[in-house]
Amino acid sequence: MRRLIDESRRMGVTWEFTNDLDPRHPGKYAEEVRHIWLLDGMTYTKTLCTFAHELGHAALGHCHSMFDHIEARQERAADEWAAHFLIDPDEYRIAEAKFGTQMDWIGQELGVLQRIAEAYAASLNRLGDMIYVGSRMGDGQWAARITA
């Protein structure tokens, strides 16, 4: 949680706990005021993942859209940002070796929600025996490379 607080300060994003959110949508980010609201009383894991997700919206400069497909794309991108912020590639590799495709178990092992573990897995590029994290075009342009 300390890393998220430090990152929010670095980004100039304020945050607070509130009871005024729907539990089905336990976090909210407003770009115009660069502020995050988090539902008070959630479990540590849900609070951590919700905070990271909303901070992902801030990092990516997301604004509310009236178009559902844009909202859905922004939600996926915020989950992926949160996943890469919260999950260490080596710890993911160990958890995947241990639990295979059981994403609920992998999430529990890594201390994140299943949807965050799923976002991380979906963002990996697998080529032969190698897994690339955060890959881009060009030789050597990746955040991590792991032997599968």
Disulfide bonds with the S-S distance in Angstrom:
none
